[in-house]
Amino acid sequence: MMTNIQTHYIEQAMPYTGDALTNHWIYKNFGILGNAVAAFCGPCDVSIASMVDLEDVLNDDEIYSKEMLHFIVEIFGIGLQEGVLVQRLFSSILQHKLKSARLAPLQCLFMQG
């Protein structure tokens, strides 16, 4: 069963290097224990050595951006299928909100390639 999700926006710009994909990153860095979403803006540059997705590694993919809005989501007590569902729902809701608010041109909301 999923409980309420706490949210935290980090005001200062932070680079994303892939190191945030560890257990309890939000708790370790911001003291928020349990289900939570942390958001921040900053550059993104994930080296092959720091990539978690083996398909990205095997394809020698690049994960890079000069500026990006990042979300780190920690939800405990759910399985992989539920996690994927939460990820897709979160992305869909966020895309809808951005389009409705007209904060970004439509083409910016879709990954190229």
N, C-alpha and C positions, 0 to 999 in steps of 0.2 A: 504494500500500500504506500502510495506517495503522499508525503505531507506537504505543507506549504513550502514554497521556494522563496528563499531570501534573495534580494538583489543588492548589488553594490556596483556603483560606477566610479571608476578611478579617474580622477580629474586630470592628473598629470600624464603626459604622453609616455608610453612605455613601448619598447620594442618587443615583438613576439619572435621567439627563436625556436619554439617547440618545447621548451623546458616546462611550460605550464601544463603539459599533458602528463601529469603525475598525480597520484592519489593525494587528496586533501590539499591541493595547491592553494585554493581559496582560503582554507582554514589557516594554513601555515603563513600565508602572506597578509591576511586581513582579519583573522580571528573569527571568521564566520564558519561555525560548525554545522554540518548537515547539508540538506539540499540547497543549492545556491547557484546563482548566475552572477558572474563578474564581467563587466564590460569596460573596455578601454580602447583608446585610439593610439596609433603609432605605426612605425614601419614594421614590415614583416620580412624575415629572411631566415628560412629554415634550411639548414645544411642537410645533405644526404644522411650524414651520421646521426642527426637528430630527428629524422623522419620516423614516424610510427607505422604508417601504412606501407606494407611491403610492396604493394602494387606501385606506389609512388617511387619507391627505391628502385625496383626492377626497371621501371620506365625512365629512370634518371630524370624525374620531373623536377621542375623548379617551383618553389613556393616563395614568392617574393612580391613585395609591393612597397612603394615609397611611403604610402599612408593607407591605413586600413582600420576599419572598426572591428574589434575582436570581441568574441564572447567565449568565456570559459564556463562550461556548465558541469556541475557536479550533482548527480542524482544517485542516491544509494538505494539498494534493495530492489533493483529491477534487473532483468536479464538483457541480453544483447538485442533481442528483437524489440523489446519495449524501448530500449535506448535509441535504436535506429528510428522508431516511430516518433519518439519525443524530438529527436534531431530534425526530422522532416517536418513535423508540425511547427516547431519553433521557426524554422527557415521560412515556411509558408506564411505564417502569421507576420513575421518581420517584413517579408517582401510586400505583403498586402498593406501593412501600415505605412511603409515608405512610399509606395505608389499612391496611396490615398492622401498622404500628406504632401505629395509632390516635392519630396526632399531630394530626389535623385532622378536623373533621366532614366527611362525604362531600360536602355541598353546597359546601364551600369549595374543592374540587378541580376544579370545573368553571366555565368562564367563563359569565357570564350574557349573554343577548342573542344 
